[in-house]
Amino acid sequence: MRTDKRIAAEHKIICGYGNDTLFGYFGWPSVCRVGEHELLAAASGFRTGHIDPFGKSVCFSSFDDGRTWSEPLVVNNSPVDDRDTGLVALGNGTALLTWFASDTRGLLARPKTGADRLKTRRYRMDFTPIVEAWDEAVVAANVGAFTRFRTARGVWSTRRPAPVSAPHGPALRRDGSLLYLGNACHYEPNHAGGIGMGDITAVESRDTGDSWTKLGTVPNPDEGKFYEAHALELPNGELLGAIRHQPDFSIYLTRSCDGGKTWAKPEFLVAGSPPALLLHSSGTIVMSYSWRGENPGQRVAFSRDGGRTWSLDWILRDDGPTPDLGYPSTVELADGGLCTVYYQKVHADDLNCALMVSHWHLPEF
């Protein structure tokens, strides 16, 4: 049994602009494997910061297991802020991209309305003329959760609505259907981000995201704030869900034994968030998450018994210059190795966050 929980890993930058450009902030990524050595990574990019009206859904391609990456390709650019990009490989080179779009006006500090709201925070530019020019009908038509389907030739479908939202998107089940565990969401004027976020809800799609059917809702007994879930189908058919809890920025686990119709009361697992789950070919569950306390960075947890017990707080890296980092997403490579994509700053004085990647192998534990 190892007492040192530091994982040997090779770290690289996928895309980073430092202070070279105003629109060089990238964040909240996901990664999936669509071919033998072909990976896709997605993020919200070409932003000025954590909150602004400019986010676009961008994708990067790698044909060498994530060692080198393409330039960012803009896949989605609505009139409002497109955030949190999820990815899931669907087989035969196809994939599904998920994201949510928000009304920046509602995400800014809100003591008043209009331009005064923008003056209560520091930003790299004045967004007031931009957001005040937004037509209410356009905002209502674009705020919410959405998907796009990618063909094996790399062609993306038109935008389609989704009933829930979560950073890393749905999980592919063995029968080919999609299970999406996330916050039920709808456009709600004057709400933060323009989105009314409901309880963590499980929905399924049997037509690659064209339509969705509600399965069940995760209990929320103490009215705690649960967000940013991710789910996994286990070999025995059970569903494991991991959820971010606020305000303590921690992970809670839930489980369904009836295909997502009912879920167990969420139970605390570990500090850090949000979670991304992966079932390794060895049978080990890999959960990646970020740590924003002292020595911020990216962490991993492992379970060999279907999520009943865990080896927690393995350090992938702890050199984050600021707590604005995380959302790690992990994919297994053809040789059993692992590739994790996340965001953080390269240097403490950088104004832009970069997308980064780490290559590693399952440790002994």
C-alpha positions as CSV (number, residue, x, y, z in Angstrom):
1,M,0.0,0.0,0.0
2,R,1.5,3.3,-1.0
3,T,1.5,6.2,1.5
4,D,2.7,8.7,-1.1
5,K,-0.4,9.7,-3.1
6,R,1.4,11.7,-5.9
7,I,0.8,10.3,-9.4
8,A,3.7,10.3,-11.8
9,A,2.4,12.3,-14.8
10,E,3.6,14.2,-17.9
11,H,2.0,17.6,-18.2
12,K,1.6,19.7,-21.4
13,I,-0.4,22.7,-22.6
14,I,-3.1,22.2,-25.2
15,C,-3.8,25.9,-25.7
16,G,-2.6,28.8,-23.7
17,Y,-2.3,32.5,-24.4
18,G,-1.0,33.9,-21.2
19,N,-1.4,37.7,-21.4
20,D,-1.0,37.8,-25.2
21,T,-4.6,38.4,-26.1
22,L,-7.7,39.7,-24.6
23,F,-9.8,36.8,-25.8
24,G,-7.5,34.0,-24.6
25,Y,-9.3,32.4,-21.6
26,F,-10.3,28.8,-21.9
27,G,-12.1,26.7,-19.3
28,W,-14.4,23.9,-18.2
29,P,-13.2,21.2,-20.6
30,S,-14.1,17.5,-21.4
31,V,-12.3,14.8,-23.4
32,C,-13.3,11.6,-25.2
33,R,-11.7,9.0,-27.4
34,V,-13.3,8.6,-30.8
35,G,-10.7,6.4,-32.5
36,E,-7.7,4.1,-31.8
37,H,-5.5,7.1,-31.1
38,E,-7.9,10.0,-31.8
39,L,-9.1,12.2,-29.0
40,L,-11.5,15.1,-28.9
41,A,-11.3,17.8,-26.3
42,A,-13.8,20.6,-25.9
43,A,-13.9,23.8,-23.8
44,S,-15.5,27.2,-23.5
45,G,-13.0,29.4,-25.2
46,F,-12.0,32.8,-26.7
47,R,-13.2,34.5,-23.5
48,T,-11.9,37.4,-21.5
49,G,-12.4,35.7,-18.1
50,H,-14.5,33.4,-15.9
51,I,-17.6,35.5,-16.5
52,D,-18.2,37.5,-19.7
53,P,-20.6,37.4,-22.6
54,F,-18.2,36.0,-25.2
55,G,-17.8,32.2,-24.6
56,K,-17.8,29.9,-27.5
57,S,-17.9,26.0,-27.7
58,V,-14.5,25.0,-29.2
59,C,-13.0,21.6,-30.0
60,F,-9.5,20.3,-30.3
61,S,-8.4,17.1,-32.1
62,S,-5.5,14.9,-31.4
63,F,-4.4,11.9,-33.5
64,D,-1.6,10.7,-31.2
65,D,-3.3,10.0,-27.9
66,G,-3.3,13.6,-26.8
67,R,0.4,14.3,-27.2
68,T,-0.2,17.0,-29.8
69,W,-3.4,18.9,-30.5
70,S,-5.0,20.9,-33.3
71,E,-5.8,24.6,-33.1
72,P,-9.3,25.3,-31.6
73,L,-12.3,24.9,-33.9
74,V,-15.4,26.9,-33.0
75,V,-18.3,24.5,-33.0
76,N,-20.9,26.7,-31.4
77,N,-21.1,30.5,-31.0
78,S,-24.5,31.8,-29.9
79,P,-25.2,35.4,-29.2
80,V,-24.9,34.8,-25.4
81,D,-22.3,33.1,-23.3
82,D,-21.7,29.4,-24.2
83,R,-20.1,27.5,-21.2
84,D,-19.3,24.1,-19.8
85,T,-18.6,21.7,-22.7
86,G,-19.2,18.0,-22.2
87,L,-18.2,15.2,-24.6
88,V,-19.1,11.6,-24.9
89,A,-17.9,9.2,-27.6
90,L,-20.8,7.2,-29.2
91,G,-18.8,4.7,-31.3
92,N,-17.5,4.5,-34.8
93,G,-15.9,7.9,-34.7
94,T,-19.1,9.8,-33.6
95,A,-19.5,11.9,-30.5
96,L,-21.9,14.2,-28.7
97,L,-21.1,17.7,-27.5
98,T,-23.1,19.3,-24.6
99,W,-23.0,22.8,-23.2
100,F,-25.2,25.4,-21.6
101,A,-25.7,29.1,-22.6
102,S,-26.3,31.8,-20.0
103,D,-27.4,35.4,-19.8
104,T,-24.3,37.2,-18.5
105,R,-26.5,40.0,-17.2
106,G,-27.8,37.7,-14.5
107,L,-24.4,36.3,-13.5
108,L,-22.9,39.6,-12.6
109,A,-23.2,41.1,-9.1
110,R,-26.8,42.1,-8.7
111,P,-27.4,45.0,-6.3
112,K,-29.1,47.1,-8.9
113,T,-29.9,46.6,-12.6
114,G,-28.4,47.4,-15.9
115,A,-25.1,49.2,-16.2
116,D,-24.7,49.7,-12.4
117,R,-24.6,45.9,-12.0
118,L,-21.5,45.7,-14.2
119,K,-19.6,48.3,-12.1
120,T,-19.6,46.2,-8.9
121,R,-17.0,43.7,-10.3
122,R,-13.6,44.1,-12.0
123,Y,-13.5,43.1,-15.6
124,R,-11.0,43.4,-18.4
125,M,-13.3,45.5,-20.5
126,D,-16.7,47.2,-20.2
127,F,-19.4,44.7,-21.2
128,T,-22.3,47.2,-20.7
129,P,-22.8,48.2,-24.3
130,I,-22.7,44.6,-25.4
131,V,-25.2,43.1,-23.0
132,E,-27.5,46.1,-23.1
133,A,-27.8,45.6,-26.8
134,W,-29.1,42.0,-26.4
135,D,-32.6,41.6,-27.6
136,E,-34.8,39.9,-25.0
137,A,-36.2,37.5,-27.6
138,V,-32.7,36.5,-28.8
139,V,-31.6,35.8,-25.2
140,A,-34.7,33.7,-24.5
141,A,-34.1,31.7,-27.6
142,N,-30.5,30.9,-26.8
143,V,-30.3,30.5,-23.0
144,G,-30.5,26.9,-21.8
145,A,-28.8,23.4,-22.3
146,F,-28.0,22.1,-25.7
147,T,-26.3,19.3,-27.7
148,R,-24.6,18.8,-31.1
149,F,-23.9,15.5,-32.7
150,R,-20.6,14.9,-34.5
151,T,-20.4,12.4,-37.4
152,A,-17.3,10.2,-38.0
153,R,-16.3,12.7,-40.7
154,G,-16.2,15.5,-38.2
155,V,-19.5,17.2,-39.3
156,W,-21.5,18.8,-36.5
157,S,-25.3,18.7,-36.4
158,T,-27.5,21.7,-35.7
159,R,-28.1,22.7,-32.1
160,R,-30.7,20.6,-30.2
161,P,-32.2,21.4,-26.7
162,A,-31.5,19.2,-23.7
163,P,-33.6,19.1,-20.5
164,V,-30.6,19.0,-18.1
165,S,-27.1,20.4,-17.8
166,A,-23.9,19.1,-16.4
167,P,-20.2,20.0,-17.2
168,H,-19.1,16.7,-18.6
169,G,-22.3,15.6,-20.4
170,P,-24.0,12.2,-20.5
171,A,-22.7,8.6,-20.2
172,L,-23.0,5.9,-22.9
173,R,-24.7,2.8,-21.6
174,R,-24.0,-0.7,-22.8
175,D,-27.3,-0.8,-24.7
176,G,-26.2,2.3,-26.7
177,S,-28.5,4.7,-24.9
178,L,-27.4,7.9,-23.2
179,L,-27.9,8.6,-19.6
180,Y,-27.6,12.3,-18.7
181,L,-27.5,13.2,-15.0
182,G,-27.7,16.9,-14.4
183,N,-29.7,19.9,-13.2
184,A,-33.0,20.3,-14.8
185,C,-32.9,23.7,-16.4
186,H,-35.0,26.2,-18.2
187,Y,-34.9,29.9,-19.2
188,E,-35.9,32.1,-16.3
189,P,-35.7,35.9,-16.9
190,N,-34.0,37.8,-14.1
191,H,-32.4,34.7,-12.6
192,A,-28.7,34.3,-12.3
193,G,-27.5,33.4,-15.8
194,G,-31.1,33.4,-17.0
195,I,-31.3,29.7,-16.1
196,G,-33.5,28.2,-13.4
197,M,-31.6,25.2,-12.1
198,G,-33.7,22.5,-10.6
199,D,-32.9,19.2,-8.8
200,I,-30.4,16.7,-10.2
201,T,-32.4,14.7,-12.7
202,A,-31.7,11.6,-14.8
203,V,-32.9,11.6,-18.4
204,E,-32.2,9.2,-21.2
205,S,-31.9,9.4,-25.0
206,R,-32.2,6.5,-27.4
207,D,-31.7,8.6,-30.5
208,T,-28.2,10.2,-29.9
209,G,-29.7,13.2,-28.2
210,D,-32.6,14.1,-30.6
211,S,-35.1,13.5,-27.8
212,W,-34.9,12.8,-24.0
213,T,-37.1,11.0,-21.5
214,K,-37.1,11.8,-17.8
215,L,-36.2,8.8,-15.6
216,G,-36.1,10.1,-12.0
217,T,-34.8,12.7,-9.6
218,V,-32.0,12.5,-7.0
219,P,-33.3,13.2,-3.4
220,N,-32.4,16.6,-2.0
221,P,-33.4,16.1,1.6
222,D,-31.7,19.2,3.2
223,E,-32.3,21.5,0.2
224,G,-28.5,21.5,-0.2
225,K,-27.2,23.0,-3.4
226,F,-26.3,20.1,-5.7
227,Y,-24.8,20.9,-9.1
228,E,-22.6,19.6,-11.8
229,A,-23.2,15.8,-11.7
230,H,-21.8,13.0,-13.7
231,A,-22.9,9.4,-13.9
232,L,-21.5,6.0,-14.9
233,E,-23.1,2.6,-15.7
234,L,-21.4,-0.1,-13.7
235,P,-20.9,-3.7,-14.9
236,N,-23.7,-5.0,-12.7
237,G,-26.1,-2.5,-14.3
238,E,-26.3,-0.1,-11.4
239,L,-25.8,3.6,-12.0
240,L,-23.3,5.6,-10.0
241,G,-23.7,9.3,-9.7
242,A,-21.2,11.9,-8.4
243,I,-22.4,15.4,-7.6
244,R,-20.8,18.8,-6.7
245,H,-22.2,20.2,-3.4
246,Q,-22.2,23.8,-2.4
247,P,-21.1,25.9,-0.6
248,D,-18.4,23.5,0.6
249,F,-17.2,22.5,-2.9
250,S,-17.3,18.8,-2.2
251,I,-18.5,15.6,-3.9
252,Y,-21.5,13.5,-2.9
253,L,-22.3,10.1,-4.3
254,T,-25.7,8.6,-5.2
255,R,-26.7,5.3,-6.8
256,S,-29.6,3.9,-8.8
257,C,-30.4,0.2,-8.9
258,D,-33.5,0.5,-11.3
259,G,-32.1,2.2,-14.3
260,G,-32.3,5.7,-13.1
261,K,-35.9,5.8,-11.9
262,T,-35.0,6.1,-8.2
263,W,-31.8,7.3,-6.6
264,A,-30.3,6.9,-3.1
265,K,-29.8,9.9,-0.8
266,P,-26.5,11.5,-1.7
267,E,-23.7,10.9,0.8
268,F,-20.5,12.9,1.3
269,L,-17.4,11.4,-0.2
270,V,-14.5,14.0,-0.5
271,A,-13.7,17.7,-0.5
272,G,-13.0,19.0,-4.0
273,S,-15.2,19.2,-7.2
274,P,-16.7,18.8,-9.7
275,P,-16.4,15.1,-10.5
276,A,-15.9,13.2,-13.7
277,L,-16.3,9.4,-13.7
278,L,-14.6,6.8,-15.9
279,L,-14.7,3.0,-15.8
280,H,-11.2,1.7,-16.6
281,S,-10.8,-1.6,-18.5
282,S,-9.3,-3.0,-15.4
283,G,-12.6,-2.5,-13.6
284,T,-11.3,0.4,-11.5
285,I,-13.5,3.5,-11.3
286,V,-11.5,6.6,-11.9
287,M,-12.9,9.9,-10.6
288,S,-11.1,13.1,-11.4
289,Y,-11.8,16.4,-9.7
290,S,-10.2,19.7,-8.7
291,W,-8.9,21.0,-5.4
292,R,-9.1,24.7,-4.8
293,G,-7.7,24.9,-1.2
294,E,-4.1,25.2,-0.3
295,N,-1.8,24.0,-3.1
296,P,-4.7,24.0,-5.7
297,G,-4.6,21.6,-8.6
298,Q,-6.1,18.4,-10.0
299,R,-6.8,15.2,-8.0
300,V,-8.0,11.6,-8.6
301,A,-9.8,9.0,-6.6
302,F,-10.2,5.2,-7.3
303,S,-12.6,2.5,-6.4
304,R,-12.3,-1.3,-7.2
305,D,-15.7,-2.3,-5.8
306,G,-18.2,-0.3,-7.8
307,G,-17.9,2.9,-5.7
308,R,-18.5,1.3,-2.3
309,T,-15.0,2.2,-1.0
310,W,-12.5,4.6,-2.3
311,S,-8.8,5.6,-2.3
312,L,-9.1,9.4,-2.2
313,D,-7.0,12.5,-2.9
314,W,-4.4,11.2,-5.2
315,I,-2.5,14.3,-6.5
316,L,-2.2,14.6,-10.3
317,R,-0.7,18.1,-9.8
318,D,-0.8,20.7,-7.1
319,D,0.9,23.7,-8.7
320,G,-2.1,25.8,-9.6
321,P,-1.1,29.4,-9.3
322,T,-4.7,30.4,-8.4
323,P,-7.9,28.6,-7.5
324,D,-9.4,29.3,-10.9
325,L,-8.8,25.9,-12.3
326,G,-10.1,22.4,-12.6
327,Y,-13.0,20.5,-14.2
328,P,-10.6,17.6,-15.1
329,S,-12.0,15.0,-17.4
330,T,-10.2,11.6,-18.0
331,V,-10.2,9.1,-20.9
332,E,-8.5,5.7,-21.2
333,L,-6.1,5.3,-24.0
334,A,-5.7,2.1,-26.2
335,D,-2.8,0.9,-24.1
336,G,-4.6,1.3,-20.8
337,G,-2.9,4.6,-20.0
338,L,-4.9,7.7,-19.0
339,C,-5.2,11.2,-20.4
340,T,-6.7,14.0,-18.3
341,V,-7.7,17.4,-19.6
342,Y,-8.4,20.4,-17.4
343,Y,-7.8,24.1,-17.1
344,Q,-5.6,26.3,-15.0
345,K,-3.2,29.2,-15.3
346,V,0.4,28.7,-16.3
347,H,1.7,31.6,-14.2
348,A,0.2,33.5,-11.3
349,D,0.1,36.8,-13.2
350,D,-1.5,35.3,-16.3
351,L,-4.9,36.9,-17.1
352,N,-6.0,34.0,-19.2
353,C,-6.5,30.3,-18.1
354,A,-5.0,27.7,-20.4
355,L,-6.2,24.2,-21.3
356,M,-3.8,21.5,-20.1
357,V,-3.3,17.7,-20.4
358,S,-1.7,15.1,-18.2
359,H,-0.7,11.6,-19.2
360,W,-0.4,8.9,-16.5
361,H,-1.1,5.3,-15.5
362,L,-3.1,3.7,-12.7
363,P,-1.0,3.7,-9.6
364,E,-0.7,0.8,-7.2
365,F,-3.1,1.3,-4.2
